[in-house]
Amino acid sequence: MIRIDSMTVWLNAFLPRDITGHTTTLRDGPHAGKTAIVGAAYYVTDQRAFSNDRRASARMHSCFTVDFRGAVPSVGQVHRCDPTIMCEPRGDAAPRQARSPTSRMAGVVSSVDPMVVIRLDAVTSHPFPALTPVADDVAYGGDIVVDRAARAVRVDLMVQLFPAFEGYASINEGPAAILFHQAPPPGVTELRLLPGAQRRIRCALHDGDGDGVFDGPIALEIARGAPAHVSPMHDEDRRSQESG
């Protein structure tokens, strides 16, 4: 059985490259060929599908690494918001670009024994609130439980209906396993969403055979809104994983 020295969990909120009926391909300007969500201005997407690459572009990214090599487990965390790009529909003005703030994105460690419990509270505001087509803020939060003895990770999270959300975990910086994938439900970009998160996701990963690789996700409970989408690993995920 492989010894567990660390476990890592990361979450992303991102804009999928293609949202049926709501994205278009830009024809002019410095971002020609990229897709964007149509609104008062064109809101450039993250140009991707689901991906376990921690460097993948995201509206919000939170990563927690629990290190078990010391006398007491230690938790490192990283939060990031990649640039938001807004373009004029006619392409006759320079694109506007800014980053959303990370000041309200944090995890608090509430326990390290017998398992590590992290309370995540992450909200960021759109840098161009007058132009956003759906919601001023993006948010996710809840509990992340890392259980070394059980060789398991469990999450109990609240996320929004928009944009897309994804979660992954790994052991000893090894292969990434999918915790969950959630795409925006049909028609959501036609709504003006209320602040805060409306969907609950409860799922877990377990290294049942002790090989240092998590088994497939277990949906413990999915409630409050349309169900989350837990899917097999996409081809893009496999390529990303194989490339390191």
Helices and strands as residue ranges (DSSP letters): E 6-14, E 23-25, E 35-37, E 42-44, E 60-67, E 74-80, E 84-87, E 96-98, E 105-111, E 116-125, E 137-147, E 152-159, E 164-171, E 177-182, G 188-190, E 199-206, E 218-223, H 235-242
